[in-house]
């Protein structure tokens, strides 16, 4: 029997905090259509992402990818920086 191969979830965002060791907080913005008014509104969410080398700083645009849980809040890791 073949294994179910899931595509990993990736998101683009901006690093808003790098104060923790090996962790960066990434703000991801997306546009969602309001069900009541039909207008598109900006929805934001912050994700804690694993940064092994502490090389990403505040203001860097990055791509994060979902992984198995690393800690209680960390389920993403930073893949690369966007130029």
Buried (B, 14 or more C-beta within 10 A) or exposed (E): EEEEEEEEEEBEBBBEEBEEEEBBBBEBEEEEEEEEEEEEEEEEEEBBBBBEEEEBEEEBBBBBBBBEEBEEEBBBBBEEEEE
